[in-house]
Amino acid sequence: MSDEARLAKAEAKAAKAKAKGLRPFYKKKRWWALAAVAVIVIAVSSGGGSKEETSSSNDSSTSGATENTISTGLGSKDATDDINSLDCGTPDSLGFINPSVNVTNNSSKSSTYFITITAESADGATKYDDTVIMITSLAPGQTMTEEGMFLNDIPTGAVCKVTEVQRTAS
């Protein structure tokens, strides 16, 4: 292959790359992927427009029970009755606290749970951290205990609360 042919081929390739780089942002795949992720994050954080119900908090080894609001998130029905117990846990050897939740699937179908646990001050004025505990493919009538992990320091006397329970069919 002659030098002129190689040069022409290289120039054509460079022109094609330049044209691709000058495309409008909305024609680039990465922007559509970013927009899709943003829509999902907004939908999840807004709770999917579901109603919130008030119920009393579950057992906590760190503090006494207080009343809180539990969202159903993207789940279509209230699954707060599926939660049997909540244990705030104690610091492990590295200082992390691993809250655990015990869940029984009271629905007629295999379900996946996303449960948000929040650690806050006893008066509710300060939120220290939260964690999401996921339980997948829990069959009807089955019970399972799963742990999460708070990454921030949780002071003594903090209250653990379930703030959201999403149950979806698996």
BELPEMO-V844393 format. One line per field, one symbol per residue. ss: DSSP state (H for helix, E for strand, - for the rest). psi: psi as a letter, one per 30 degrees, with the letter a starting at -180 (. if undefined). burial: # if it has 16 or more other C-alpha atoms within 10 Angstrom, else .. A space follows every 10 residues. Layout:
ss=???
psi=???
burial=???
This chain:
ss=--HHHHHHHH HHHHHHHHHH H---HHH-HH HHHHHHHHHH HHHHH-HHH- -EEEEE---- ------EEEE E--------H HHEEEEE--- E-----E--E EEEE------ EEEEEEEEEE ------EEEE EEEEEEEE-- --EEEEE--E --------EE EEEEEEEEE-
psi=kleeeeeeee eeeeeeeeee fglleffkee eeeeeeeeee eeeeffgggl lkkkllllkk fellklklkk lfbfkflkgf ffjelkkfll kaffgkkjkl kkkkjglflk lkkjkkkkkl lefgfkkell lkkkkkhjlk flkkkklakk flkjlkflkk kkfkjkklk.
burial=.......... .......... .......... .......... ......##.. ......#### ###.##.#.# #####..### .##..####. .....##### #######..# ########## ##.....### #####..##. ......#### ...#...### #########.
